[in-house]
Amino acid sequence: MALHWDIEDGRIAVITLDEPDARNALTAEARDGLRGALTALDDDQHVDVVVITGAGGNFCAGGDVRTMGETSRRAIERRMGEVAKTAEMLAAFPKPVICAVAGHAAGAGVSLACLADIVIAEDTATFTFSHLRMALGPDWGLSYTLPRRVGPGIAKRLILTAGAIDGEEAHRLGLVDIVTFEGEVLEAARAMARELAGGPRAALAAIKGLLSDLDGLRAALVAESKIQIERFPHGEHQEAAAAFREKRKPDFTFGGD
C-alpha cells in the first residue's frame, strides 16, 4: 500500500505515505494514490483540513530511484505528466494542507512539502536537495515554490549544491513554518489542523486561490518537464542511475553525451 488516509476528529484527514522500505518514495502508485485521496477528500463535505505525513520515521525520499534510468521518451513524458497533474492538484486543493516532516525529505519529497500551505518539521528532520546528485533538475514545481519560500538566491544555492539542511536551518530560511522536537511533529500538525477546522470553508478556498498563483506554478511545471525529458535519457543521468544501483559514486568526468 503506497499510502492510506484516516479521518480524525471528524474534520481532519491524515494522509500517510506508507512504503517505509523505500522511505515513502513517490512511486507511480503513490502518485495515483495521492490524486485519488485528494479527489475523495475534496468531495468529503465533513473534511476541513488535510495533513500529509510519512510512515516509518521518514517523510518522503522523493522520486523512486529504483525506476530511474528510463530512456523511453514516451514513458518519461507520461511520468512527468503524472507529476505535473499531481503537483497542480495538491497546490489547487481548496482546503488547507499541512505537511508534517520527520526523518528524511529528499528531492521530490522536499517539493511535496513546499506545495503545502503550512510545513511543520522536527528539528532533526533532513531536507536534501538531491536532484543534481541524479543529474536531474528540480520537479514537482520546486523551481517555483522554493524561491517563494526562501528567496531566489538561497533556493539557487540549495539546488545547485545539492545541499542538505536540518529542520532548524529549514525553519530559519523559511522553508519550514513551525519546528518541533523529535517525535512531536504529527501532534503539532494535528493541533494546527484543529485550529483551522470548522473555519469558513469557502473563504479559505478563495484566499488559497488568491495566494497560490497557480499560473506561475503551471508555467514552472511545464519548464521542469522539458528539462527532465531531456535529462532522463542523457548519459549523466544514466551514469547516476547506474551508480546508485551499483552502490558507488557516479563519474561525471566522461562527458555524459
Secondary structure, DSSP 8 states (H G I E B T S, - for coil): --EEEEEETTTEEEEEE--GGGTT-B-HHHHHHHHHHHHHHHH-TT--EEEEEESTT-SB--B-GGG-----HHHHHHHHHHHHHHHHHHHH-SS-EEEEE-SEEETHHHHHHHTSSEEEEETT-EEE--GGGGT----TTHHHHHHHHH-HHHHHHHHHTT-EEEHHHHHHHTS-SEEE-TT-HHHHHHHHHHHHTTS-HHHHHHHHHHHH-HHHHHHHHHHHHHHHHHHTTSHHHHHHHHHHHHTS----TT---
